[in-house]
Amino acid sequence: MGRGAIPRLAIAFGSHLIAALLLVWPAFWNGFPLVFADTGTYLGQALLHYLGWDRPPFYSLFLLLTHWRASLWLPVLAQGLLTAHLLGLVLRGLGRHEPQALPLAAAALAVLTPLPWFVAQLMPDFFSGVVVLTLWLLGFRLAVLSISERIYLLALAMLAVAVHQSHLPLALGLAAVGGVVLAVRRGWRQAWRPMLRMAVPALVAAVALVGVNAIGRGKASLSPYGMVFLATRVIYDGPGLAVARAQCPAVAWRLCGVLDRMPGWHNGFLWNDDSPLQDALGGAEAWAPEARAVVLATLRERPAEVVLAALGNTLQQLGLFGVGDGLEPWPPPHGPQPLVARFFPQEVTALANSRQQQGLLLEDSRRLIPLHLATVLLSFGGLLGLLVLRWQRLPGPTVALAVMVVAATLGNAAIAGALSGPAGRYQARIIWLLPFVSGALVAGLRLVPQHAPAGLRPRFPG
């Protein structure tokens, strides 16, 4: 190791640590990592050795491998370091090698975007942005990565796709979008290998999801009970309810007996303890076959209405990205407090005394919504403007990143809004990518300087 290597490593470590701490500041402000209603499920799957019907177990394993049953602060710090390191790799791929670039980017993201509110939370949502950035690095900036970094990014991308079912279609769509960008620039012969590299994490994650469900549930399926979510969506959008009312005199659906006492919103139907889904329909697992029949009948009888409702939900989801969704108090039995008391008794008081559990954090987060809104609108406009005005002048990898971020923003809204239902957290978890990418471009940075080493220059012209 050369004489200057140790100082450089120390500076790099310091910049990553500073960035990580900036990206988890809401946890420090709260007095405890942020939690959600599903946090208990994700903790419990690994700690209590069970497989939930609606949640893949891979984020649960991530939590187990990072908290070591010692402290729930450790997963949050791990998420901060992971995000900071990934941002550093992206900045390097964009030609930014200065040690101060990462802390400055992290500081801007910490203040101007919802990113820290997801990095600081014990939930897999922060992995949505990780999917986009890892795939771009694997597809377009392989030359700037060492062998160990390539292996690490491949494993990280697989994990990021596997932790949430919505990430699988997102990843496959981004691989296709990246391939199209390459084909436009260089032709399909030069596009298929990078496109395959971007598709591999999704394909491996799909195999892992099928394998887990086959072993754990005896059902070789990506999502054995996904039809419950789809049926709920088409019912509450209207077409499914109309089909059920029309067909109930002739079919023996159990749903027919509860149509008049359905809760007022879809999450009430899915999750409330007194929901008809839990009593009359026997729970999600028991109702799944009938849910499939409802979905198929609705698609057959009212396809245009289903499509229009999906488009409407997508548009609504695009405008819902305010931080705060899910940051209300989560007292027992819906929150993670019983599990924390059992496995992390030394931290149960901190959880109970946190600003979130005291009902203060939600208002804290909502004060930042106008700032986040202004940042997103400016960055989205700037990014589209640069793509339109400088398409031919921007380096190919930079164009690809900008296009993939825009595609991810639109695709995430379609996947989450149309298939599950519009909610602020779904879009907020990924919207920070727009300021991150457009900020680097609009600031006038030379993303791949001419004096950069050959391996860091674009491999095809802008």
C-alpha positions in Angstrom: 0.0 0.0 0.0 1.4 3.4 -1.1 2.3 6.2 1.3 -0.8 8.2 0.2 -3.2 5.3 0.2 -4.0 5.3 3.9 -5.0 9.1 4.0 -7.1 8.5 0.9 -8.9 5.6 2.5 -9.4 7.6 5.7 -10.9 10.5 3.7 -13.1 8.2 1.7 -14.3 6.4 4.9 -15.0 9.7 6.6 -17.0 11.1 3.6 -19.1 7.9 3.5 -19.7 8.0 7.3 -20.7 11.6 7.2 -23.1 10.9 4.3 -24.6 7.9 6.0 -25.3 9.9 9.2 -26.9 12.7 7.2 -29.1 10.2 5.5 -30.5 8.8 8.7 -31.0 12.1 10.6 -34.8 11.5 11.1 -34.0 8.5 13.3 -31.8 10.7 15.6 -34.5 13.4 15.6 -37.1 10.8 16.5 -35.0 9.2 19.2 -35.5 5.8 17.6 -35.6 4.2 14.1 -38.8 5.0 12.3 -41.3 2.2 12.2 -44.5 1.2 10.3 -47.3 -1.2 10.8 -45.4 -3.8 8.7 -42.2 -3.4 10.7 -43.3 -6.0 13.2 -44.0 -8.5 10.3 -40.6 -7.9 8.8 -38.9 -8.4 12.2 -41.0 -11.3 13.2 -40.6 -13.4 10.1 -36.9 -14.0 10.9 -37.1 -13.8 14.7 -40.2 -16.1 15.1 -39.4 -18.3 12.0 -42.6 -17.9 10.0 -43.6 -16.8 6.5 -46.2 -14.1 6.2 -48.8 -14.4 3.5 -48.1 -10.9 2.0 -44.4 -10.2 2.6 -41.3 -11.8 1.1 -38.9 -12.8 3.8 -35.7 -11.3 2.3 -35.9 -7.9 4.1 -36.5 -9.9 7.3 -33.3 -11.7 6.7 -31.5 -8.4 6.0 -32.7 -7.1 9.3 -31.6 -10.3 11.1 -28.1 -10.1 9.6 -27.8 -6.4 10.6 -29.4 -6.1 14.0 -27.8 -9.3 15.4 -30.4 -9.2 18.1 -28.3 -6.5 19.7 -29.9 -3.2 18.6 -32.4 -1.9 16.0 -30.2 1.0 15.4 -27.8 -1.2 13.6 -30.0 -1.9 10.5 -30.7 1.8 10.1 -27.0 2.6 10.2 -26.4 -0.2 7.8 -29.1 1.3 5.5 -27.4 4.6 5.7 -23.9 3.3 4.9 -25.3 1.1 2.0 -27.1 4.1 0.5 -24.1 6.4 1.0 -21.8 3.9 -0.7 -24.2 3.5 -3.6 -24.5 7.2 -4.1 -20.7 7.4 -4.1 -20.4 4.8 -6.8 -23.0 6.6 -8.9 -21.1 9.9 -8.5 -17.9 8.1 -9.5 -19.7 6.7 -12.5 -20.8 10.3 -13.4 -17.2 11.5 -13.2 -17.3 13.0 -9.7 -14.2 11.8 -7.8 -13.9 14.7 -5.2 -14.2 13.4 -1.6 -16.6 16.3 -0.8 -19.0 15.4 -3.6 -20.7 12.6 -1.6 -21.3 14.5 1.7 -22.6 17.5 -0.3 -25.0 15.3 -2.3 -26.1 13.5 0.9 -26.7 16.8 2.6 -28.9 18.1 -0.3 -30.9 14.9 -0.4 -31.3 14.9 3.4 -32.9 18.3 3.3 -34.6 18.5 0.0 -36.0 15.0 -0.6 -37.9 12.3 1.3 -34.9 9.9 1.0 -33.8 10.1 4.7 -37.3 9.3 5.9 -37.0 5.9 4.3 -33.4 5.2 5.0 -34.1 5.8 8.7 -37.1 3.5 8.7 -37.2 -0.3 9.4 -39.0 -1.0 6.1 -37.7 -2.1 2.7 -39.0 0.9 0.8 -35.6 2.6 0.5 -34.6 -0.3 -1.7 -36.8 1.1 -4.5 -34.2 3.7 -5.4 -31.4 1.1 -4.9 -33.0 -1.0 -7.7 -32.7 1.9 -10.2 -29.1 2.9 -9.4 -27.6 -0.6 -9.1 -29.1 -1.6 -12.5 -27.7 1.5 -14.1 -24.3 0.8 -12.8 -24.4 -2.8 -13.9 -25.6 -1.9 -17.3 -23.7 1.3 -18.2 -20.7 1.9 -15.9 -19.2 -1.5 -15.4 -15.8 -0.2 -16.6 -15.5 2.1 -13.5 -16.1 -0.8 -11.1 -13.6 -3.3 -9.6 -14.4 -7.0 -9.7 -15.4 -6.9 -6.0 -17.6 -3.9 -6.6 -19.3 -5.7 -9.5 -20.0 -8.8 -7.4 -21.3 -6.6 -4.5 -23.6 -4.6 -6.8 -25.0 -7.7 -8.4 -25.8 -9.2 -4.9 -27.2 -5.8 -3.8 -29.4 -5.6 -6.9 -30.8 -9.1 -6.3 -31.6 -8.3 -2.7 -33.2 -4.9 -3.7 -35.5 -6.6 -6.2 -36.4 -9.5 -3.9 -37.4 -7.5 -0.8 -40.6 -6.1 -2.3 -42.9 -7.7 -4.9 -43.4 -4.4 -6.7 -39.6 -4.2 -7.4 -39.7 -7.2 -9.8 -41.8 -5.6 -12.6 -39.9 -2.3 -11.9 -36.5 -4.0 -12.5 -37.6 -5.9 -15.6 -39.1 -2.7 -17.1 -35.9 -0.7 -16.3 -33.8 -3.4 -18.0 -35.9 -3.0 -21.1 -35.7 0.8 -21.0 -31.9 0.7 -20.6 -31.7 -1.7 -23.6 -33.8 0.6 -25.8 -31.5 3.6 -24.9 -28.5 1.5 -25.9 -30.2 0.3 -29.1 -31.0 3.8 -30.1 -27.4 4.9 -29.5 -25.5 1.9 -30.8 -27.9 -0.7 -32.2 -29.3 -3.9 -30.8 -26.1 -5.8 -31.2 -24.4 -3.6 -28.6 -27.5 -3.5 -26.4 -28.2 -7.1 -25.5 -25.3 -7.8 -23.1 -25.9 -4.7 -20.9 -29.6 -5.4 -21.0 -29.0 -9.0 -19.9 -26.8 -7.7 -17.0 -29.6 -5.5 -15.9 -32.2 -8.3 -16.2 -30.2 -10.9 -14.2 -31.0 -9.5 -10.7 -34.7 -9.6 -11.5 -34.5 -13.1 -12.9 -32.6 -14.4 -9.9 -35.0 -12.7 -7.5 -37.9 -14.2 -9.3 -36.4 -17.7 -8.9 -35.8 -17.0 -5.2 -39.4 -15.8 -4.7 -40.8 -18.9 -6.4 -38.4 -21.1 -4.4 -39.4 -19.6 -1.1 -43.1 -19.9 -1.8 -42.7 -23.5 -3.0 -40.8 -24.5 0.1 -42.6 -22.4 2.6 -46.2 -22.6 1.3 -46.2 -25.5 -1.1 -47.0 -23.1 -4.0 -44.4 -22.5 -6.7 -45.6 -19.0 -7.4 -44.1 -15.4 -7.4 -47.0 -14.3 -5.3 -49.5 -17.0 -4.2 -51.9 -14.6 -2.7 -51.3 -11.6 -5.0 -54.8 -12.0 -6.5 -56.2 -10.8 -3.1 -54.6 -7.4 -3.7 -55.8 -7.3 -7.3 -59.3 -8.3 -6.4 -59.5 -5.6 -3.7 -58.2 -3.0 -6.2 -60.8 -3.8 -8.9 -63.6 -4.0 -6.3 -62.8 -0.6 -4.8 -62.2 1.0 -8.2 -65.8 0.0 -9.1 -65.7 -2.5 -12.0 -65.2 -5.5 -9.7 -68.0 -4.4 -7.4 -70.4 -3.9 -10.4 -69.5 -7.4 -11.7 -70.0 -9.0 -8.3 -73.4 -7.4 -7.9 -74.4 -8.5 -11.4 -73.2 -12.1 -11.1 -74.0 -12.8 -7.5 -77.5 -14.2 -8.2 -75.9 -16.8 -10.4 -72.6 -17.6 -8.7 -71.7 -18.9 -5.3 -69.1 -16.4 -4.3 -68.7 -15.9 -0.6 -68.1 -12.2 -1.4 -71.8 -11.9 -2.3 -72.8 -12.2 1.3 -70.6 -9.3 2.5 -71.1 -6.7 -0.3 -73.3 -4.6 1.9 -70.9 -4.3 4.7 -67.6 -3.7 2.9 -65.4 -1.1 4.6 -65.1 2.3 3.1 -61.6 2.0 1.8 -59.4 -0.8 0.4 -56.9 -0.9 3.3 -59.8 -1.3 5.7 -60.9 -4.4 3.8 -57.4 -5.9 3.7 -56.1 -5.2 7.2 -58.9 -4.3 9.7 -59.5 -7.0 12.3 -63.3 -6.7 11.8 -63.1 -6.7 8.0 -65.3 -9.2 6.1 -62.1 -10.6 4.7 -61.1 -11.8 8.1 -64.3 -13.4 9.2 -66.8 -14.2 6.4 -64.2 -14.8 3.8 -61.8 -16.8 6.0 -58.7 -14.5 5.6 -56.6 -13.7 2.6 -55.2 -17.2 2.1 -58.6 -18.9 2.1 -60.2 -16.2 -0.2 -57.3 -16.2 -2.8 -59.0 -18.7 -5.2 -62.2 -16.7 -5.2 -60.3 -13.5 -5.5 -58.8 -14.9 -8.7 -62.2 -15.6 -10.1 -63.4 -12.1 -9.3 -60.4 -10.6 -11.1 -60.8 -12.8 -14.2 -64.5 -12.1 -14.4 -64.0 -8.3 -14.1 -61.3 -8.3 -16.8 -63.6 -10.3 -19.0 -66.7 -8.3 -18.5 -65.4 -4.7 -18.0 -61.8 -4.5 -19.4 -62.1 -0.9 -20.5 -63.2 0.2 -17.1 -60.3 -1.6 -15.4 -57.8 0.1 -17.7 -59.3 3.5 -17.2 -59.3 3.0 -13.4 -55.7 1.9 -13.5 -54.7 5.0 -15.5 -56.5 7.2 -13.0 -54.8 5.5 -10.1 -51.4 5.9 -11.9 -52.0 9.7 -12.4 -53.1 10.1 -8.8 -50.1 8.2 -7.6 -47.8 10.5 -9.6 -49.0 13.4 -7.5 -48.7 11.6 -4.2 -45.2 11.8 -2.9 -45.4 13.8 0.3 -43.4 12.4 3.2 -45.5 11.5 6.2 -47.5 8.5 5.1 -47.0 5.9 7.7 -45.2 8.1 10.2 -48.1 8.2 12.7 -47.9 6.4 16.0 -48.2 2.5 15.8 -49.2 1.3 19.2 -49.7 -2.4 20.1 -50.9 -4.6 18.7 -50.5 -3.1 15.2 -47.0 -1.7 15.8 -43.7 -3.5 16.5 -43.6 -2.8 20.2 -44.4 -6.3 21.4 -41.5 -7.7 19.3 -39.2 -5.0 20.5 -40.1 -5.7 24.1 -39.5 -9.4 23.6 -36.2 -9.3 21.6 -34.8 -5.8 22.3 -36.1 -5.0 25.8 -33.4 -2.4 26.4 -34.9 -0.3 23.5 -38.6 -0.6 24.3 -38.6 2.6 26.3 -36.8 4.5 23.6 -39.5 3.3 21.1 -42.3 4.3 23.4 -40.8 7.7 24.1 -39.9 8.5 20.4 -41.5 11.5 18.7 -43.3 9.1 16.4 -45.0 7.2 19.2 -45.8 10.4 20.9 -47.6 11.6 17.8 -45.2 14.4 17.0 -43.2 13.1 14.1 -46.0 13.2 11.5 -46.3 16.9 11.9 -42.5 17.3 11.8 -42.4 15.5 8.4 -45.3 17.4 6.9 -43.6 20.7 7.4 -41.1 19.6 4.7 -43.7 18.7 2.1 -43.7 22.2 0.3 -39.9 22.1 0.1 -39.9 18.5 -1.3 -42.7 19.5 -3.8 -40.8 22.5 -5.1 -37.6 20.4 -5.4 -39.2 17.6 -7.3 -41.1 19.9 -9.7 -37.9 21.9 -10.5 -35.8 18.8 -10.9 -38.3 17.0 -13.1 -38.6 20.0 -15.4 -34.9 20.4 -15.5 -34.3 16.8 -16.3 -36.8 16.7 -19.1 -35.4 19.9 -20.5 -31.9 18.6 -20.6 -33.0 15.4 -22.3 -34.9 17.3 -24.9 -32.3 20.0 -25.5 -29.1 18.1 -25.1 -29.9 14.5 -26.1 -27.1 14.3 -28.6 -24.5 16.1 -26.5 -24.9 14.3 -23.2 -22.8 11.1 -22.7 -24.7 7.9 -23.4 -24.5 6.6 -19.8 -25.8 9.9 -18.5 -28.7 9.9 -20.9 -29.5 6.3 -19.9 -29.5 7.3 -16.2 -31.8 10.2 -16.8 -34.2 8.1 -18.9 -34.2 5.3 -16.4 -35.0 7.6 -13.5 -37.9 9.2 -15.4 -39.1 5.7 -16.4 -38.8 4.5 -12.8 -40.9 7.4 -11.6 -43.6 6.6 -14.1 -43.4 2.9 -13.8 -43.4 2.9 -10.0 -46.6 5.0 -10.1 -48.2 2.5 -12.5 -47.2 -0.5 -10.5 -48.0 0.8 -7.0 -51.0 3.0 -7.9 -52.8 0.7 -10.3 -52.1 -2.7 -8.6 -52.2 -1.8 -4.9 -53.7 1.7 -4.6 -52.4 5.2 -4.5 -50.5 6.1 -1.3 -47.9 8.8 -0.6 -45.2 6.4 0.6 -45.1 4.5 -2.7 -44.0 7.5 -4.8 -42.0 9.2 -2.0 -39.7 6.2 -1.8 -38.4 6.8 -5.3 -39.0 10.4 -6.1 -35.7 11.5 -4.6 -33.9 10.1 -7.7 -35.1 13.1 -9.8 -33.3 15.7 -7.7 -30.3 13.5 -7.3 -29.7 13.1 -11.0 -31.0 16.4 -12.3 -29.1 18.3 -9.6 -25.9 16.9 -10.9 -26.7 17.8 -14.5 -28.4 21.2 -13.9 -25.5 22.3 -11.7 -23.4 22.2 -14.9 -21.0 19.5 -13.7 -18.8 17.9 -16.3 -20.1 14.4 -15.5 -17.4 12.6 -17.4 -14.5 15.1 -17.8 -12.2 14.8 -20.8 -9.2 14.5 -18.5 -10.7 11.4 -16.8 -8.9 8.1 -17.2 -9.9 6.2 -20.3 -11.9 3.7 -18.3 -14.1 6.5 -17.0 -15.0 8.0 -20.4 -18.2 7.0 -22.2 -17.8 3.8 -24.2 -20.1 5.3 -26.9 -20.6 8.8 -28.0 -23.3 11.2 -26.7 
